[in-house]
Amino acid sequence: MGSSAQREANISSKRFARDKALALPSEYDGSTHDQYLKATATDIVARINSGEWTASQVLAAYMARAVFAQTKTNCITEVLFEDARKQAKELDEEFARTGKLRGPLHGVPMSFKDQYEIAGYDATIGFTHWANKPCTKDAFIVSQCRRAGALIIVKTNVPQTMFAFECSNTLWGRTTNPWGDKFTSGGSSGGEAALLAMDGSALGVGSDIGGSLRIPTSYCGIYSMKPSSDRVSNDGARGCNPGYEAIRVAYGPMGRSVEDCELFCRTIFGEQDAPHQNVPIPYRLAELPSKLKFGYYFSDQLVRSSPANVRAVQKTIDALRLRGHECIEFSPSLSKEAMSTFVGLATADGYKRMLSTLESDPQEPSLFLSTLGPKLPGFVRNLIGWVARTFFGDKIFSELFSLARNKSVSEFIELTDRRNKVIRAWYKEVWDRHDFDGIIAPVQALPTIPHGACAVLSPLAASTVLYNVIDSPVGTLPVTRVDPAFDTLPAGFVPGATGGSTIFEKRMYVGPGAAYNPQMMEGIPVGVQIVGRKWEDEKVFGMMRVVDEALGPRGFGPGSWKQR
């Protein structure tokens, strides 16, 4: 059978098996299921512990809702319903016999990003040729959650190569935003975000190398935590570029409340994996001063942030000031340097290793601009950079594009040293100079993007990439929603006028095909990043609670999704 025929056969068999498994639960019924779906993971454990609910009752509700979420967004890959039913029955029998919970996640229906290995199930990350090759053991983090009593119900969709923030691949297709199907759910943990936003899971797990936890979290209106790298084990988490460690991947929770993300980290932090790859620092409770000092900014200086994203930051700052906290605006002057360093390192082998994993799968359009530079002859790449700089006055595009090429070993070492210098400079110029407790920052310049826009707007990840280069723990939470009454562009807007990239801002804001359209985006969530120093993950949780409480009720969390 030829590669094309085999590809289609794998697509057909995998989707058929998924859909067959999804047909098993009873249909979602709000009158029966909503009481469980409106509970946080923390509440679920408490209700089971009190004897009010059973794990099987909770599971039935989340399985039905997961099926509903799949019909709306196409967020699910592997289905573990039968295994989860057996495990729920075991938990219920054990609790009836002992009166004790198995662990802090007892009876919590959980989902995992597709990359995590689960025994008996594929971990395809969207590659057709990785299909029908079930894993033989659980990833370390999966085994941790199981031992804590979690019920794993599904795995969720990712972008091809997990190096884009638009969630689509050859095997599983496209995941849409639960608040507007013309827009993406984000990536690379986009399936997780869509599922959680629709209460199809009580708690999820994703990963982040350039914003893959934070971007979909903001796009879909949920909560997440990107820990300091290596606080959570990577053992059993698949990728398509193994051995690349110039920027470390962070693995962390996605949920529907701050307390649920914190519950995950309290449970997971500290346990050493078999290959000793994670840092065995247990969860340490952080005591916050009554008055916190926050730094904030509205733009990453590569592109101008949309009015909706500016308003999200401003609303957060206003709420914190009303609570008596000090908030000081500053300029993230190193963000351009961080993004340039990230691009230089990521493209060092011309993406040969990463793209080789596609084999016969066609490359997704979302990877177009990211991977274009290394494919071009040097003189063509230089010509494009010269045109951007000379005729568009766009030094940002020119520099980033010129860095997207193969590097020698010595160049790679120089870029790694440049990364280290960026880290040291950030601590000196930001943390030490201003003595901030935390930083409030936009997650991205846009609330979300329409399908197809990542092909030419991949550098928008600069807002999140900054904190991957620096390796900061970052919490993300929802603040507001796009409102055309407040979020239209100012009259006389000119791309590049404030020092950002002319080329990118034109594609973002100008013309009938502009990515930003507040009328079409009405109701799309907009979040912020809450940033701390490395290893101060617990303090970030404390600051997330402060921000969440300051903002007050605003239509997010369990049970908040409504058909639009």
Order of alpha helices (4+ residues) and beta strands (2+ residues): alpha-alpha-alpha-alpha-beta-alpha-beta-alpha-beta-beta-beta-beta-beta-alpha-beta-alpha-beta-beta-alpha-beta-alpha-beta-alpha-alpha-alpha-alpha-alpha-alpha-beta-alpha-alpha-beta-alpha-beta-alpha
